[in-house]
Amino acid sequence: MRGLFDRSAAANRCRKMEFCFQERLFAMRQDSPCLRCLIPVFAAMIAVGCGSPGDQPELGYVSGTVTLDGKPLPGVNIIFRPETGRPAADQTDEEGNYELEYLAGVSGCKLGPNSIAFEWPPEAANVPSIPAKYNSTEMFKVDVKPGNNELNFEMKSK
């Protein structure tokens, strides 16, 4: 007499349950209104893309040097803020040089008038103070043009 704990009987029950589960899962997939709604949504997302380069404004390439009292200012964030739209930024290297990025991996800055700001990153320690007059949105204003823009910023502490 075969009982509930017989291996072959248990294996048959498992196979039947697995088959039944697969049938129900397949039926749910085909009958699910949510799934039928999501397929076109996913297709549209793939077709349109998310943040593709085609939806960006025209950019100008901007690079230069930031100095304080004639010496390079390494590790400071430089931010270009257009009148409307996304800002572009970079952090200066050891020589005070920067190359703006509009998005990660996308060099440049939105064309037109931009106000410039300088900020130390939160983790910066033992850094020179940037004079308050240079943190005003009126101090440095530039007009970014198409193509290459070399813009150097020379600040004085006194």
C-alpha positions, 0 to 999 in steps of 0.5 A: 500500500502506498502512503502519502509519503511514498516517493513516486506518489509525492513526485507525481503530486509535485509534477501535477501541482507544478503543471497546474501552477504553470497553467494558472500563471500562463492564464494570468499572464494572458488575462491580466489587464495590468499586463496588457496595459503595461506592454504598450507603456514599456514599448513607448518608453523604449521608442521615446527613450529617457533623456536622449540627447535629442531633447537637449538644448544647443550646448557650447563647450566651456572650459577655462581656469579659476584662480584666486590671487593669481594661483590656481584654485583646485577642487572648487565647484564651478556652476553655470546657471542659465536664465532657464533650464539645467545648470552645467558644472565641474570641479577644478583640477589641481591646476584650477582647470575645468570643463563643464558638463551639462549631464554626466558624460555630456560636455557643455553648457546651455547657450546664452546668458549664464550666472557663475557660482563657486562652491566648495564641496561639503567634504572640502577641508582647509580650503581658502575662503572664496570672497563673498563678492564672488558668490553674488549672481551679479559678479560673473555673468557670461554669454555662452556661444556655440562652439568653444568658449574659454572662460577664465575667472580671476578672483582676488581676496582683497 
